[in-house]
Amino acid sequence: MNLSGQQWKQLQEALLDAFPNKSSLEQMLLFGLDKNLDAIAEGGSLENIVFNLIKTSKAQGWLVDLIDAARKENPGNSKLSAIALELLPSEIPPGQFITPYPSASEPQFSSDITEGDFSFQEQITLAHIPAWLSQESFTSILCGELGSVEVKFFVPGCGFTKELLKVKNCVIQPSDFWNEIRPSKEKVAYLRQIILEGV
C-alpha cells in the first residue's frame, strides 16, 4: 500500500488519538496481530514509536492488517475510522448485495460456478437466508427441485441485469415463485438443503 505524506500524517495522528499511551498500543498490536511493539519500533516518544510502527508495517507488507487491527480494537475512534475508510480496500465490491458480516462461527460458502447457460459467483451465508427472503433482489443462482419441479433462481451478488427465476423453462419473477412457497421456514429449509447438497 502506498501512502501519501498527508495520509501517513493522518494515520499517525489517528493511531496516537486511538492509542494515547505505549501500553494501549502494545496491547492492540499483541491482541490484534500477535506482534511485539518493542521488537518492531524503537523507543523514544510515542510519536516516534508510531511513526516507526507505520514504517515497519508498510515495509513488511502488513500495513492493512495494522489499520484493520487498530480499528477493531478501538472502533469508536472517529479519526481512526476516517483514515481506515480511506485506506482500506472496500469490504463490499461495487454492485454486491450488502448483508451484515457473519461471524466466524457461521457457515459460508463461496465459489465460482457455471450452471447451464449461466456463469456466476455463488456467495451464500446460511445465517442470512431469512433476510434475503424478505427482499426481492437475487444475484447468484441456485438449482434444485421442489417436488417434481426443477428450480433455478438468483441470490444476492454478481450484477445480473435481470432478476428472474427459471422453473422448467418458464421464466417468472422471484416474488411469484416465493408466494407459492408460503411459510418462510419451508423456504429456509428448502434453500439450506439445496445449498448443502451443492457444496
C-alpha positions as CSV (number, residue, x, y, z in Angstrom):
1,M,0.0,0.0,0.0
2,N,1.3,3.4,-0.9
3,L,0.7,6.3,1.4
4,S,1.0,10.0,0.6
5,G,2.7,12.2,3.1
6,Q,-0.8,13.5,4.1
7,Q,-2.2,10.0,4.6
8,W,0.9,9.0,6.6
9,K,0.4,12.0,8.9
10,Q,-3.4,11.3,9.3
11,L,-2.7,7.7,10.1
12,Q,-0.1,8.6,12.6
13,E,-2.4,11.1,14.3
14,A,-5.3,8.6,14.3
15,L,-3.2,5.9,15.9
16,L,-1.9,8.4,18.5
17,D,-5.5,9.5,19.2
18,A,-6.8,6.0,19.4
19,F,-3.9,4.7,21.5
20,P,-2.7,7.6,23.6
21,N,0.0,5.6,25.5
22,K,2.5,2.9,24.7
23,S,0.7,0.3,26.8
24,S,-2.6,0.6,24.8
25,L,-0.6,0.5,21.5
26,E,1.3,-2.6,22.7
27,Q,-2.0,-4.3,23.6
28,M,-3.6,-3.6,20.3
29,L,-0.5,-4.9,18.4
30,L,-0.3,-8.1,20.6
31,F,-4.0,-8.9,20.6
32,G,-4.8,-7.9,17.0
33,L,-1.6,-9.1,15.2
34,D,0.4,-11.1,17.7
35,K,3.3,-8.8,17.3
36,N,5.7,-7.3,19.9
37,L,5.9,-3.5,19.7
38,D,9.4,-3.3,21.3
39,A,10.7,-5.7,18.6
40,I,9.2,-3.6,15.8
41,A,9.6,0.1,16.8
42,E,12.5,1.7,18.6
43,G,11.9,3.6,21.8
44,G,11.6,7.3,22.2
45,S,8.5,9.4,22.2
46,L,5.1,7.8,21.4
47,E,5.1,9.8,18.1
48,N,8.4,8.3,17.1
49,I,7.2,4.8,18.0
50,V,4.0,5.2,16.0
51,F,6.0,6.6,13.0
52,N,8.4,3.6,13.1
53,L,5.5,1.2,13.5
54,I,3.8,2.6,10.3
55,K,7.2,2.5,8.5
56,T,7.9,-1.1,9.5
57,S,4.4,-2.4,8.8
58,K,4.5,-0.7,5.3
59,A,7.9,-2.2,4.5
60,Q,6.9,-5.7,5.6
61,G,3.5,-5.6,3.9
62,W,1.2,-5.7,6.9
63,L,0.0,-2.1,7.0
64,V,-3.5,-3.0,6.0
65,D,-3.6,-5.6,8.9
66,L,-2.3,-2.9,11.3
67,I,-5.1,-0.4,10.3
68,D,-7.7,-3.1,10.5
69,A,-6.5,-4.4,13.9
70,A,-6.4,-0.8,15.3
71,R,-9.9,-0.1,14.0
72,K,-11.2,-3.3,15.5
73,E,-9.5,-2.6,18.9
74,N,-10.9,1.0,19.0
75,P,-14.0,1.1,16.7
76,G,-15.4,4.2,18.2
77,N,-12.4,6.5,17.3
78,S,-13.5,8.9,14.6
79,K,-10.0,9.7,13.3
80,L,-9.2,6.0,13.0
81,S,-12.5,5.2,11.3
82,A,-12.0,8.0,8.8
83,I,-8.5,7.0,7.8
84,A,-9.4,3.3,7.7
85,L,-12.3,4.2,5.4
86,E,-9.9,6.0,3.1
87,L,-7.1,3.5,3.1
88,L,-8.6,0.0,3.5
89,P,-9.9,-1.8,0.4
90,S,-13.6,-1.8,0.1
91,E,-15.1,-4.7,2.0
92,I,-18.1,-4.9,-0.3
93,P,-17.3,-4.8,-4.0
94,P,-19.4,-2.3,-6.0
95,G,-22.7,-3.8,-7.1
96,Q,-22.7,-6.5,-4.4
97,F,-25.7,-7.0,-2.2
98,I,-25.0,-5.7,1.3
99,T,-25.6,-8.0,4.2
100,P,-24.3,-7.9,7.8
101,Y,-21.0,-9.7,8.1
102,P,-21.4,-13.2,9.5
103,S,-19.3,-14.2,12.5
104,A,-16.6,-16.8,12.1
105,S,-18.8,-19.4,13.5
106,E,-21.5,-19.0,10.8
107,P,-21.1,-21.2,7.7
108,Q,-20.1,-19.5,4.5
109,F,-19.6,-20.9,1.0
110,S,-18.0,-19.1,-1.9
111,S,-17.1,-20.4,-5.3
112,D,-17.2,-19.7,-9.0
113,I,-19.8,-21.9,-10.7
114,T,-21.1,-22.4,-14.2
115,E,-24.6,-23.8,-14.4
116,G,-26.2,-24.4,-17.8
117,D,-26.0,-21.1,-19.7
118,F,-25.3,-19.1,-16.6
119,S,-21.8,-18.2,-15.2
120,F,-21.9,-16.7,-11.8
121,Q,-20.3,-16.4,-8.4
122,E,-22.2,-18.1,-5.6
123,Q,-21.8,-16.4,-2.2
124,I,-24.1,-17.8,0.4
125,T,-24.3,-17.4,4.1
126,L,-26.9,-19.7,5.6
127,A,-27.5,-17.4,8.5
128,H,-28.6,-14.6,6.3
129,I,-31.1,-16.5,4.1
130,P,-34.1,-15.3,6.1
131,A,-33.1,-11.7,5.4
132,W,-32.6,-12.4,1.7
133,L,-36.1,-13.9,1.5
134,S,-37.6,-10.7,2.9
135,Q,-36.3,-8.9,-0.2
136,E,-36.9,-9.5,-3.9
137,S,-33.4,-9.0,-5.3
138,F,-31.3,-12.0,-6.0
139,T,-28.0,-12.3,-7.8
140,S,-26.3,-15.8,-7.8
141,I,-28.1,-18.9,-8.9
142,L,-29.1,-22.0,-7.0
143,C,-30.6,-25.1,-8.6
144,G,-32.7,-27.8,-7.0
145,E,-36.0,-29.4,-7.1
146,L,-39.2,-28.6,-5.3
147,G,-41.3,-31.7,-5.5
148,S,-41.0,-32.6,-9.2
149,V,-40.3,-29.1,-10.3
150,E,-36.7,-28.1,-11.3
151,V,-35.9,-24.6,-9.9
152,K,-33.2,-22.1,-10.7
153,F,-33.1,-18.7,-9.0
154,F,-30.8,-15.8,-8.3
155,V,-29.3,-14.9,-4.9
156,P,-27.5,-11.6,-4.0
157,G,-24.3,-10.6,-5.8
158,C,-22.8,-10.6,-9.3
159,G,-24.7,-7.8,-11.1
160,F,-27.2,-9.7,-13.2
161,T,-29.3,-7.2,-15.1
162,K,-32.5,-9.2,-14.8
163,E,-33.6,-11.0,-11.6
164,L,-35.6,-13.9,-13.0
165,L,-36.5,-17.3,-11.8
166,K,-36.4,-20.3,-14.2
167,V,-38.9,-23.1,-13.5
168,K,-39.0,-25.9,-16.1
169,N,-38.0,-23.5,-18.9
170,C,-40.6,-20.9,-17.8
171,V,-39.1,-17.6,-16.6
172,I,-41.0,-15.9,-13.8
173,Q,-40.4,-13.2,-11.2
174,P,-38.8,-14.4,-7.9
175,S,-41.7,-13.0,-6.0
176,D,-44.2,-15.1,-7.9
177,F,-42.3,-18.2,-7.0
178,W,-41.8,-17.4,-3.4
179,N,-45.5,-16.5,-3.0
180,E,-46.3,-20.1,-3.9
181,I,-43.9,-21.5,-1.2
182,R,-45.6,-19.7,1.7
183,P,-44.1,-20.4,5.1
184,S,-40.7,-18.9,5.4
185,K,-39.4,-21.8,7.5
186,E,-40.2,-24.0,4.5
187,K,-38.3,-21.6,2.2
188,V,-35.3,-21.5,4.5
189,A,-35.2,-25.3,4.9
190,Y,-35.5,-25.7,1.1
191,L,-32.7,-23.3,0.4
192,R,-30.5,-24.8,3.1
193,Q,-31.0,-28.3,1.6
194,I,-30.1,-27.0,-1.9
195,I,-27.0,-25.2,-0.7
196,L,-25.7,-28.1,1.4
197,E,-26.2,-30.6,-1.4
198,G,-24.4,-28.3,-3.9
199,V,-21.3,-27.9,-1.7
